[in-house]
């Protein structure tokens, strides 16, 4: 969501240090105590969130952070090797890999690789077909459709703000698809959120810096497309591209002379971003934004289509991390691994454009 600055334009800073998704000054990365790839403050935020939200001990939460990156890689490797014999996967409550399989023989192969196998009814193709059918119905604002591998279903989320004749057709279609689809009722609107890191401003609008990148010696910021479409000149440089709706990524040419690959934690320190990867359901994540600053949560769904008032955006990541207006464009990450760019929010949810798609689209690479 983009935050509009009422009555005045925020002044641009004369000296700006862009730290992956945030404007910040004089930030240095602090090593995480005992958790590889995590700055101390990020690990502390994630552990506190898990202890509060999930009721687990700090020691158990820390062990999940140590485990989940390898678990996510295991899921990817098994999915690549076993192909359409698997139907997705996720990380369990302990951060361990669970692979959905369609037959007992594949389950044995999964277990032999050290992961848990779960026999499910619906193939990835069947769920993709169900999602495509739902998305063929005329779009209803304030609804979303996404994949939940934990239940082996497509989830249709319908907000209390969703209304109109097409809503009846959408719900009727969901019923016709049987147990491949679960309907979930939520409150509030689904709105764009301009977040992540410290603020960038332009044209009376505030967003947050996404990921610092480069191409051919020139620094760029990959950000939310609804931000770069709305504003041509930011206090950090001009917009160079926008893909929105359908996608939600854009590009800003960074003219400040500073673009380290790190995320501001809003306490004088930062988290280094050294790589990027796809998000995994169940993965514990962090988000940095200029309104809500550093928040933590977990990935709930993937491949989510969100029907904003401005248009549908597809293939988003859904999490339960807090995000609010002014955060748009900011970083979603898990320790040192970049995952996404803040797009919008619902009631108790937040949505992110996968960062890999934006990097590929613009031919840019993450800054060290």
RAFENKA-V134637 format. One record per pair of residues at least 12 apart in sequence whose ideal C-beta (glycine too) atoms are under 10 Angstrom apart, sorted by the first residue. I is the first residue (numbers start at 0). GAP is how many residues later the second one is. Records with the same first field share a line. If there is no record, write none. Layout:
I = GAP ; GAP
This chain:
0 = 188 ; 189 ; 190 ; 191 ; 192 ; 193 ; 194 ; 206 ; 223 ; 225 ; 226 ; 290 ; 307 ; 322 ; 323 ; 324 ; 325 ; 326 ; 327 ; 341 ; 342 ; 343 ; 344 ; 349 ; 350
1 = 189 ; 190 ; 191 ; 192 ; 193 ; 203 ; 204 ; 205 ; 222 ; 224 ; 225 ; 227 ; 228 ; 229 ; 308 ; 323 ; 324 ; 325 ; 326 ; 327 ; 342
2 = 189 ; 190 ; 191 ; 192 ; 196 ; 198 ; 201 ; 202 ; 203 ; 204 ; 205 ; 287 ; 288 ; 321 ; 322 ; 323 ; 324 ; 325
3 = 190 ; 199 ; 200 ; 201 ; 202 ; 226 ; 321 ; 322
4 = 194 ; 196 ; 197 ; 198 ; 199 ; 200 ; 201 ; 321
5 = 198
6 = 197
7 = 196
8 = 192 ; 193 ; 194 ; 195 ; 196 ; 197 ; 226
9 = 189 ; 190 ; 191 ; 192 ; 194 ; 195 ; 196 ; 225
10 = 190 ; 224
11 = 188 ; 189 ; 190 ; 222 ; 223 ; 224 ; 244
12 = 12 ; 185 ; 186 ; 188 ; 222 ; 223 ; 243
13 = 221
14 = 241 ; 242 ; 243
15 = 182 ; 184 ; 193 ; 219 ; 220 ; 238 ; 239 ; 240 ; 241 ; 242
16 = 181 ; 239 ; 240 ; 241 ; 242 ; 243 ; 245 ; 247 ; 253
17 = 179 ; 180 ; 182 ; 191 ; 192 ; 193 ; 194 ; 201 ; 203 ; 218 ; 219 ; 234 ; 236 ; 238 ; 239 ; 240 ; 241 ; 242 ; 243 ; 244 ; 246 ; 349
18 = 178 ; 179 ; 190 ; 193 ; 239 ; 240 ; 241 ; 242 ; 243 ; 244 ; 245 ; 246 ; 251 ; 252 ; 253 ; 254 ; 269 ; 312 ; 348
19 = 176 ; 177 ; 189 ; 190 ; 191 ; 192 ; 193 ; 201 ; 239 ; 240 ; 241 ; 242 ; 243 ; 244 ; 250 ; 251 ; 252 ; 253 ; 268 ; 310 ; 311 ; 313 ; 318 ; 346 ; 347
20 = 174 ; 175 ; 176 ; 177 ; 187 ; 188 ; 189 ; 190 ; 191 ; 200 ; 201 ; 202 ; 241 ; 242 ; 243 ; 250 ; 252 ; 266 ; 267 ; 268 ; 269 ; 306 ; 308 ; 309 ; 310 ; 311 ; 312 ; 317 ; 320 ; 321 ; 334
21 = 174 ; 175 ; 176 ; 177 ; 178 ; 186 ; 187 ; 188 ; 190 ; 240 ; 241 ; 242 ; 243 ; 244 ; 248 ; 266 ; 267 ; 268 ; 271 ; 272 ; 307 ; 308 ; 309
22 = 174 ; 175 ; 176 ; 177 ; 178 ; 185 ; 186 ; 212 ; 213 ; 233 ; 235 ; 241 ; 267
23 = 173 ; 174 ; 185 ; 234 ; 236 ; 238 ; 239 ; 240 ; 241 ; 242 ; 244 ; 245 ; 246 ; 264
24 = 173 ; 233 ; 239 ; 243
25 = 242 ; 244
26 = 233 ; 235 ; 236 ; 237 ; 238 ; 239 ; 240 ; 241 ; 242 ; 243 ; 244
27 = 232 ; 234 ; 240 ; 241 ; 242 ; 244
28 = 12 ; 13 ; 231 ; 232 ; 233 ; 234 ; 236 ; 240 ; 241 ; 242 ; 243 ; 244 ; 307
29 = 12 ; 13 ; 235 ; 237 ; 238 ; 239 ; 240 ; 241 ; 242
30 = 12 ; 241
31 = 12 ; 14 ; 30 ; 33 ; 34 ; 239 ; 303 ; 304
32 = 29
33 = 28 ; 31 ; 32
34 = 12 ; 27 ; 28 ; 29 ; 30 ; 31 ; 300
35 = 29 ; 30 ; 33 ; 299 ; 300
36 = 28 ; 29 ; 32 ; 234 ; 235 ; 236 ; 237 ; 238 ; 297 ; 298 ; 299 ; 300
37 = 24 ; 27 ; 28 ; 31 ; 233 ; 234 ; 248 ; 296 ; 297 ; 298
38 = 223 ; 224 ; 226 ; 230 ; 231 ; 232 ; 233 ; 247 ; 296 ; 297
39 = 225 ; 229 ; 231
40 = 224 ; 225 ; 226 ; 227 ; 228 ; 229 ; 230 ; 245 ; 253
41 = 23 ; 221 ; 223 ; 227 ; 228 ; 229 ; 230 ; 244 ; 246 ; 252 ; 254 ; 291 ; 292 ; 293 ; 294
42 = 18 ; 19 ; 22 ; 23 ; 228 ; 243 ; 253 ; 292
43 = 14 ; 18 ; 221 ; 250 ; 252
44 = 220 ; 226 ; 241 ; 242 ; 243 ; 248 ; 249 ; 250 ; 251
45 = 15 ; 16 ; 18 ; 19 ; 238 ; 239 ; 240 ; 248 ; 250 ; 251 ; 252 ; 288 ; 289
46 = 12 ; 13 ; 14 ; 15 ; 17 ; 18 ; 237 ; 249
47 = 13 ; 248
48 = 12 ; 235 ; 236 ; 237 ; 246 ; 247 ; 248 ; 249 ; 271 ; 272 ; 273
49 = 12 ; 14 ; 15 ; 43 ; 45 ; 234 ; 246 ; 247 ; 248
51 = 244
52 = 231 ; 243 ; 244 ; 245 ; 267
53 = 39 ; 230 ; 244
55 = 37 ; 38
59 = 33 ; 34 ; 35
60 = 34 ; 223
62 = 31 ; 32
63 = 27 ; 28 ; 29 ; 30 ; 31 ; 32 ; 218 ; 219 ; 220 ; 234
64 = 30 ; 219 ; 269 ; 270
65 = 29
66 = 24 ; 27 ; 28 ; 29 ; 30
67 = 23 ; 26 ; 27 ; 28 ; 29 ; 212 ; 214 ; 215 ; 216 ; 217 ; 230 ; 266 ; 267 ; 269
68 = 26 ; 206 ; 208 ; 211 ; 214 ; 265 ; 266 ; 267 ; 268
69 = 25 ; 26 ; 27 ; 44
70 = 18 ; 19 ; 20 ; 21 ; 23 ; 24 ; 25 ; 26 ; 27 ; 43 ; 44 ; 209 ; 211 ; 212
71 = 17 ; 18 ; 19 ; 23 ; 25 ; 205 ; 206 ; 207 ; 208 ; 209 ; 210 ; 211 ; 227 ; 262 ; 265
72 = 24 ; 204 ; 207
73 = 15 ; 17 ; 22 ; 23 ; 25 ; 36 ; 39 ; 40 ; 41
74 = 13 ; 14 ; 15 ; 16 ; 22 ; 23 ; 24 ; 40 ; 74 ; 203 ; 205 ; 206 ; 207 ; 208
75 = 13 ; 21 ; 201 ; 202 ; 204
76 = 20 ; 36 ; 38
77 = 19 ; 21 ; 23 ; 28 ; 31 ; 32 ; 35 ; 36 ; 37 ; 39
78 = 20 ; 21 ; 45
80 = 28 ; 29 ; 32
81 = 17 ; 19 ; 20 ; 24 ; 27 ; 28 ; 31
82 = 23 ; 41
83 = 18 ; 39 ; 40 ; 41
84 = 14 ; 16 ; 17 ; 18 ; 20 ; 21 ; 22 ; 24 ; 25 ; 38 ; 39
85 = 13 ; 14 ; 15 ; 16 ; 20 ; 21 ; 23 ; 24 ; 31 ; 32 ; 34 ; 37 ; 38 ; 63
86 = 12 ; 13 ; 14 ; 15 ; 19 ; 31 ; 32 ; 33 ; 34 ; 35 ; 36 ; 37 ; 38 ; 39 ; 40 ; 60 ; 62 ; 65
87 = 12 ; 30 ; 32 ; 34 ; 35 ; 36 ; 39 ; 59 ; 60 ; 61 ; 62 ; 64 ; 192 ; 193 ; 214 ; 215
88 = 12 ; 21 ; 26 ; 27 ; 28 ; 29 ; 60 ; 61 ; 191 ; 192 ; 193
89 = 28 ; 58 ; 59 ; 60 ; 61 ; 190 ; 191 ; 192 ; 193 ; 209 ; 210 ; 211 ; 212
90 = 59 ; 189 ; 190 ; 191 ; 192 ; 193 ; 207 ; 208
91 = 24 ; 26 ; 58 ; 190
92 = 189 ; 205
93 = 188
94 = 185 ; 187 ; 188 ; 189
95 = 18 ; 19 ; 20 ; 186
96 = 13 ; 16 ; 17 ; 18 ; 19 ; 20 ; 183 ; 185
97 = 12 ; 17 ; 18 ; 19 ; 20 ; 51 ; 52 ; 183 ; 184
98 = 12 ; 14 ; 16 ; 17 ; 18 ; 19 ; 21 ; 50
99 = 17 ; 18 ; 19 ; 20 ; 21 ; 22 ; 23 ; 24 ; 27 ; 49 ; 50 ; 52
100 = 16 ; 17 ; 18 ; 19
101 = 17 ; 18 ; 19 ; 20 ; 21 ; 22 ; 24
102 = 16
103 = 13 ; 15
105 = 13
106 = 12
117 = 31 ; 32 ; 34
118 = 33
119 = 29 ; 31 ; 32 ; 33
120 = 31 ; 32 ; 58 ; 59
121 = 29 ; 30 ; 31 ; 32 ; 56 ; 57 ; 58
122 = 29
123 = 23 ; 25 ; 28
125 = 26 ; 28 ; 51 ; 54
126 = 20 ; 21 ; 22 ; 25 ; 26 ; 27 ; 50 ; 53 ; 54 ; 176
127 = 19 ; 26 ; 175
128 = 25 ; 48 ; 51
129 = 15 ; 17 ; 23 ; 24 ; 26 ; 43 ; 44 ; 46 ; 47 ; 48 ; 49 ; 50 ; 51
130 = 14 ; 15 ; 16 ; 23 ; 24 ; 25 ; 46 ; 49 ; 50 ; 172 ; 173 ; 174 ; 183
131 = 13 ; 22
132 = 12 ; 21 ; 40 ; 41 ; 43 ; 44 ; 47 ; 48
133 = 20 ; 22 ; 36 ; 39 ; 40 ; 43 ; 46 ; 47 ; 171
134 = 19 ; 35 ; 38 ; 170 ; 172 ; 177 ; 179
135 = 37
136 = 29 ; 30 ; 32 ; 33 ; 34 ; 35 ; 36 ; 37
137 = 26 ; 27 ; 28 ; 29 ; 31 ; 32
138 = 27 ; 31 ; 166 ; 168 ; 169 ; 172 ; 173
139 = 16 ; 18 ; 19 ; 22 ; 23 ; 24 ; 25 ; 26 ; 27 ; 28 ; 29 ; 30 ; 31 ; 167 ; 172
140 = 18 ; 20 ; 21 ; 22 ; 23 ; 25 ; 26 ; 48 ; 49 ; 165 ; 166 ; 167 ; 168 ; 169 ; 170 ; 171
141 = 15 ; 16 ; 17 ; 18 ; 19 ; 20 ; 21 ; 22 ; 25 ; 44 ; 46 ; 47 ; 48 ; 49 ; 164 ; 165 ; 166 ; 167 ; 204 ; 205
142 = 13 ; 14 ; 15 ; 16 ; 18 ; 19 ; 23 ; 24 ; 27 ; 28 ; 40 ; 43 ; 47 ; 162 ; 163 ; 164 ; 169 ; 203
143 = 12 ; 13 ; 14 ; 15 ; 18 ; 40 ; 42 ; 46 ; 157 ; 160 ; 161 ; 162 ; 163 ; 164 ; 168 ; 169 ; 172 ; 174 ; 200 ; 202 ; 205 ; 207
144 = 12 ; 25 ; 29 ; 36 ; 156 ; 158 ; 159 ; 160 ; 161 ; 162 ; 167 ; 169
145 = 38 ; 135 ; 154 ; 155 ; 156 ; 157 ; 158 ; 159 ; 160 ; 168 ; 169 ; 170 ; 171 ; 172 ; 203 ; 205
146 = 134 ; 154 ; 155 ; 156 ; 157 ; 171
147 = 34 ; 36 ; 133 ; 152 ; 153 ; 154 ; 156 ; 170
148 = 131 ; 132 ; 133 ; 152 ; 153
149 = 131 ; 132 ; 150 ; 151
150 = 28 ; 31
151 = 27 ; 28
152 = 24 ; 26 ; 27 ; 28 ; 29
153 = 20 ; 23 ; 26 ; 27 ; 28 ; 147 ; 149
154 = 19 ; 26 ; 27 ; 28 ; 29 ; 145 ; 146 ; 149 ; 163
155 = 14 ; 15 ; 17 ; 18 ; 21 ; 25 ; 26 ; 27 ; 28 ; 29 ; 149
156 = 25 ; 26 ; 27 ; 28 ; 29 ; 33 ; 144 ; 147 ; 149 ; 150 ; 161 ; 189 ; 190 ; 192
157 = 12 ; 13 ; 16 ; 25 ; 26 ; 27 ; 28
158 = 25 ; 26 ; 27 ; 28 ; 29 ; 30 ; 31 ; 148 ; 187 ; 188
159 = 25 ; 26 ; 27 ; 28 ; 29 ; 187
160 = 25 ; 26 ; 27 ; 28 ; 29 ; 30 ; 148 ; 185 ; 186
161 = 23 ; 24 ; 27 ; 28 ; 145
169 = 13 ; 137
170 = 12
185 = 160 ; 161 ; 162 ; 163
186 = 159 ; 160 ; 161
187 = 157 ; 158 ; 159 ; 160 ; 161
188 = 119 ; 120 ; 155 ; 156 ; 157 ; 158
189 = 116 ; 117 ; 118 ; 119 ; 123 ; 154 ; 155 ; 156 ; 157 ; 159 ; 161
190 = 115 ; 117 ; 118 ; 119 ; 133 ; 134 ; 137 ; 153 ; 154 ; 155 ; 160
191 = 15 ; 32 ; 34 ; 35 ; 38 ; 52 ; 53 ; 56 ; 114 ; 116 ; 117 ; 118 ; 121 ; 133 ; 136 ; 150 ; 151 ; 152 ; 153 ; 159
192 = 14 ; 15 ; 31 ; 33 ; 96 ; 98 ; 99 ; 130 ; 131 ; 132 ; 133 ; 134 ; 135 ; 136 ; 137 ; 149 ; 150 ; 151 ; 152 ; 153 ; 157 ; 158 ; 159
193 = 12 ; 13 ; 14 ; 29 ; 30 ; 32 ; 33 ; 36 ; 37 ; 95 ; 96 ; 97 ; 129 ; 130 ; 131 ; 132 ; 133 ; 134 ; 135 ; 136 ; 148 ; 149 ; 150
194 = 12 ; 13 ; 15 ; 29 ; 32 ; 92 ; 93 ; 94 ; 95 ; 96 ; 97 ; 98 ; 100 ; 127 ; 128 ; 129 ; 130 ; 131 ; 132 ; 133 ; 134 ; 135 ; 136 ; 137 ; 146 ; 147 ; 148 ; 149 ; 150 ; 155 ; 157
195 = 12 ; 13 ; 14 ; 15 ; 27 ; 28 ; 67 ; 68 ; 91 ; 92 ; 93 ; 94 ; 95 ; 96 ; 127 ; 130 ; 131 ; 132 ; 133 ; 134 ; 135 ; 136 ; 137 ; 144 ; 145 ; 146 ; 156
196 = 12 ; 13 ; 14 ; 15 ; 24 ; 26 ; 65 ; 66 ; 67 ; 68 ; 69 ; 73 ; 90 ; 91 ; 92 ; 93 ; 96 ; 97 ; 130 ; 132 ; 133 ; 134 ; 145
197 = 66 ; 68 ; 90 ; 91 ; 92 ; 95 ; 132
198 = 35 ; 36 ; 90 ; 91 ; 92 ; 127 ; 128 ; 130 ; 131
199 = 21 ; 23 ; 27 ; 31 ; 34 ; 35 ; 36 ; 37 ; 52 ; 90 ; 129
200 = 30 ; 33 ; 34 ; 35 ; 89
201 = 25 ; 26 ; 28 ; 29 ; 30 ; 31 ; 32 ; 33 ; 34 ; 35 ; 36 ; 37 ; 50
202 = 27 ; 28 ; 29 ; 30 ; 31
203 = 26 ; 27
204 = 22 ; 25 ; 26 ; 29 ; 121 ; 123
205 = 21 ; 25 ; 28 ; 84 ; 85 ; 119 ; 120 ; 121 ; 122 ; 123
206 = 16 ; 17 ; 19 ; 20 ; 21 ; 23 ; 24 ; 27 ; 43 ; 45 ; 82 ; 83 ; 118 ; 119 ; 120 ; 121 ; 122 ; 123 ; 135
207 = 13 ; 15 ; 16 ; 19 ; 56 ; 79 ; 80 ; 81 ; 82 ; 83 ; 84 ; 115 ; 118 ; 119 ; 120 ; 121 ; 122 ; 123 ; 133 ; 134
208 = 12 ; 13 ; 14 ; 18 ; 25 ; 27 ; 43 ; 45 ; 50 ; 54 ; 55 ; 79 ; 80 ; 81 ; 120 ; 121 ; 122
209 = 12 ; 13 ; 14 ; 17 ; 18 ; 39 ; 40 ; 41 ; 42 ; 118 ; 119 ; 120 ; 121 ; 122 ; 128 ; 130 ; 131 ; 132 ; 143 ; 145 ; 148
210 = 12 ; 48 ; 50 ; 52 ; 62 ; 65 ; 118 ; 119 ; 120 ; 121 ; 122 ; 127 ; 129 ; 130 ; 144 ; 147 ; 148 ; 153 ; 155 ; 156
211 = 42 ; 46 ; 47 ; 48 ; 49 ; 50 ; 51 ; 61 ; 119 ; 152 ; 154 ; 155 ; 156
212 = 38 ; 41 ; 46 ; 48 ; 142 ; 145 ; 146 ; 149 ; 150 ; 151 ; 152 ; 153 ; 154
213 = 40 ; 45 ; 47 ; 150 ; 151 ; 152 ; 153 ; 154
214 = 36 ; 38 ; 144 ; 147 ; 148 ; 149 ; 150
215 = 147 ; 148
217 = 22 ; 35 ; 36 ; 37 ; 41 ; 146
218 = 17 ; 18 ; 33 ; 34 ; 35 ; 36 ; 37 ; 38 ; 39 ; 40 ; 41 ; 145 ; 148
219 = 17 ; 20 ; 21 ; 31 ; 32 ; 33 ; 34 ; 39 ; 142 ; 143 ; 144 ; 145 ; 147
220 = 13 ; 15 ; 16 ; 18 ; 19 ; 29 ; 30 ; 31 ; 32 ; 33 ; 35 ; 38 ; 108 ; 143 ; 146
221 = 19 ; 27 ; 28 ; 29 ; 30 ; 107 ; 109 ; 116 ; 119 ; 131 ; 133 ; 135 ; 136 ; 137 ; 139 ; 140 ; 142 ; 144
222 = 13 ; 16 ; 18 ; 19 ; 25 ; 26 ; 27 ; 28 ; 29 ; 105 ; 106 ; 107 ; 118 ; 119 ; 130 ; 135
223 = 18 ; 20 ; 23 ; 24 ; 25 ; 26 ; 89 ; 103 ; 104 ; 105 ; 106 ; 117 ; 118 ; 119 ; 120 ; 128 ; 129 ; 134
224 = 14 ; 16 ; 17 ; 18 ; 19 ; 20 ; 21 ; 22 ; 23 ; 24 ; 25 ; 26 ; 88 ; 103 ; 104 ; 116 ; 118 ; 128 ; 133 ; 136
225 = 16 ; 17 ; 18 ; 19 ; 21 ; 22 ; 23 ; 24 ; 82 ; 84 ; 85 ; 87 ; 102 ; 103 ; 117 ; 118 ; 127
226 = 12 ; 15 ; 17 ; 21 ; 22 ; 23 ; 25 ; 101 ; 102 ; 114 ; 115 ; 116
227 = 12 ; 13 ; 14 ; 15 ; 16 ; 20 ; 21 ; 22 ; 23 ; 24 ; 101
228 = 12 ; 13 ; 14 ; 15 ; 16 ; 19 ; 21 ; 81
229 = 12 ; 14 ; 20 ; 80 ; 98
230 = 19 ; 21
232 = 19
233 = 18 ; 19 ; 20 ; 21
234 = 20 ; 21
235 = 16 ; 17 ; 18 ; 19 ; 20 ; 22 ; 23
236 = 14 ; 15 ; 16 ; 17 ; 18 ; 19
237 = 13 ; 14 ; 15 ; 16 ; 17
238 = 12 ; 13 ; 14
239 = 12 ; 13 ; 14 ; 122
240 = 12 ; 117 ; 120 ; 121
242 = 70 ; 110 ; 114 ; 115 ; 118 ; 119
243 = 64 ; 66 ; 67 ; 69 ; 99 ; 109
244 = 61 ; 62 ; 63 ; 65 ; 66 ; 67 ; 68 ; 69
245 = 59 ; 65 ; 66 ; 67 ; 68 ; 69
246 = 66 ; 67 ; 68 ; 69 ; 96 ; 106 ; 107 ; 110 ; 111 ; 114
247 = 58 ; 60 ; 62 ; 63 ; 65 ; 66 ; 67 ; 68 ; 80 ; 81 ; 92 ; 93 ; 94 ; 95 ; 96 ; 103 ; 104 ; 105 ; 109 ; 110
248 = 64 ; 80 ; 91 ; 92 ; 94 ; 104 ; 105 ; 106 ; 108 ; 109 ; 110 ; 112 ; 113
249 = 79 ; 91 ; 103 ; 108 ; 111 ; 112
250 = 107 ; 110 ; 111 ; 112 ; 113
251 = 77
253 = 113
258 = 108
259 = 12 ; 13 ; 107 ; 108
260 = 12 ; 13 ; 14 ; 75 ; 77 ; 104 ; 105 ; 106 ; 107
261 = 12 ; 69 ; 74 ; 105 ; 106
262 = 23 ; 24 ; 25 ; 31 ; 67 ; 68 ; 69 ; 70 ; 73 ; 75
263 = 24 ; 25 ; 26 ; 29 ; 30 ; 66 ; 67
264 = 21 ; 23 ; 28 ; 29
265 = 22 ; 23 ; 24 ; 26 ; 27 ; 28
266 = 26 ; 27
269 = 18
270 = 15 ; 17 ; 23 ; 60 ; 62 ; 64 ; 65
271 = 61 ; 63 ; 64 ; 96
272 = 58 ; 60 ; 62 ; 63 ; 64 ; 65 ; 66 ; 82 ; 93 ; 94 ; 95
273 = 61 ; 62 ; 63 ; 64 ; 92 ; 94
274 = 60 ; 61 ; 62 ; 63 ; 91
275 = 57 ; 60 ; 61 ; 62 ; 63 ; 64 ; 78 ; 79 ; 80 ; 82 ; 83 ; 89 ; 90
276 = 56 ; 57 ; 60 ; 61 ; 62 ; 77 ; 78 ; 79
277 = 24 ; 39 ; 59 ; 61 ; 62 ; 76 ; 77 ; 78
278 = 19 ; 20 ; 22 ; 23 ; 37 ; 38 ; 39 ; 40 ; 53 ; 54 ; 55 ; 58 ; 60 ; 61 ; 73 ; 75 ; 76 ; 77
279 = 18 ; 19 ; 22 ; 37 ; 54 ; 59
280 = 17 ; 18 ; 19 ; 20 ; 21 ; 36 ; 37 ; 38
281 = 16 ; 17 ; 18
282 = 14 ; 15 ; 16 ; 34 ; 36 ; 51 ; 54 ; 56
283 = 12 ; 13 ; 14 ; 15 ; 35 ; 37 ; 50 ; 51
284 = 12 ; 13 ; 14 ; 32 ; 34 ; 35 ; 36 ; 47 ; 48 ; 49 ; 50 ; 52 ; 54 ; 55 ; 65 ; 67
285 = 33 ; 35 ; 45 ; 46 ; 47 ; 48 ; 49 ; 53
286 = 32 ; 34 ; 35 ; 36 ; 40 ; 43 ; 44 ; 45 ; 46 ; 52 ; 53 ; 55 ; 63 ; 65
287 = 39 ; 42 ; 43 ; 44 ; 45 ; 54
288 = 32 ; 33 ; 34 ; 35 ; 36 ; 37 ; 38 ; 39 ; 40 ; 41 ; 42 ; 43 ; 53 ; 61
289 = 34 ; 36 ; 37 ; 38 ; 39 ; 40
290 = 31 ; 32 ; 33 ; 34 ; 35 ; 36 ; 37 ; 39
291 = 29 ; 30 ; 31 ; 32 ; 33 ; 34 ; 35 ; 38 ; 50 ; 53 ; 58
292 = 29 ; 34 ; 37
293 = 27 ; 28
294 = 24 ; 25 ; 26 ; 27 ; 28 ; 29 ; 32 ; 55
295 = 23 ; 24 ; 25 ; 26 ; 38
296 = 22 ; 23 ; 24 ; 25 ; 26 ; 35 ; 51 ; 52 ; 53
297 = 21 ; 22 ; 23 ; 36
298 = 18 ; 19 ; 20 ; 21 ; 22 ; 33 ; 35 ; 40 ; 41 ; 53
299 = 17 ; 18 ; 19 ; 20 ; 21 ; 48 ; 49 ; 50
300 = 15 ; 16 ; 17 ; 18 ; 48 ; 50
301 = 13 ; 14 ; 15 ; 16 ; 52
302 = 12 ; 13 ; 14 ; 15 ; 51
303 = 12 ; 13 ; 14 ; 39 ; 45 ; 47 ; 48
304 = 46
305 = 12 ; 37 ; 38 ; 39 ; 40 ; 43 ; 45
307 = 35 ; 36 ; 43
309 = 34
312 = 30 ; 31 ; 38 ; 40
313 = 39
314 = 38 ; 39 ; 42
315 = 24 ; 25 ; 27 ; 28 ; 34 ; 35 ; 36 ; 37 ; 38
316 = 15 ; 22 ; 23 ; 24 ; 26 ; 33 ; 34 ; 35 ; 36 ; 37 ; 38
317 = 28 ; 31 ; 32 ; 33 ; 34
318 = 13 ; 20 ; 21 ; 23 ; 30 ; 31 ; 32 ; 33
319 = 28 ; 29 ; 30
320 = 21 ; 24 ; 27 ; 28 ; 29 ; 31
321 = 23 ; 26 ; 27 ; 28
322 = 19 ; 20 ; 21 ; 22 ; 23 ; 26 ; 27 ; 28 ; 29
323 = 21 ; 26
324 = 19 ; 20
326 = 15 ; 16 ; 17 ; 18 ; 23
327 = 13 ; 14 ; 15 ; 16 ; 17
328 = 12 ; 13 ; 14 ; 24
329 = 12 ; 22
330 = 21 ; 24
331 = 18 ; 19 ; 20 ; 21 ; 22 ; 23
332 = 22
336 = 18
337 = 16 ; 17 ; 18 ; 21 ; 28
338 = 13 ; 14 ; 15 ; 16 ; 17
339 = 12 ; 13 ; 14 ; 15 ; 16 ; 17 ; 18
340 = 12 ; 13 ; 14 ; 16 ; 17
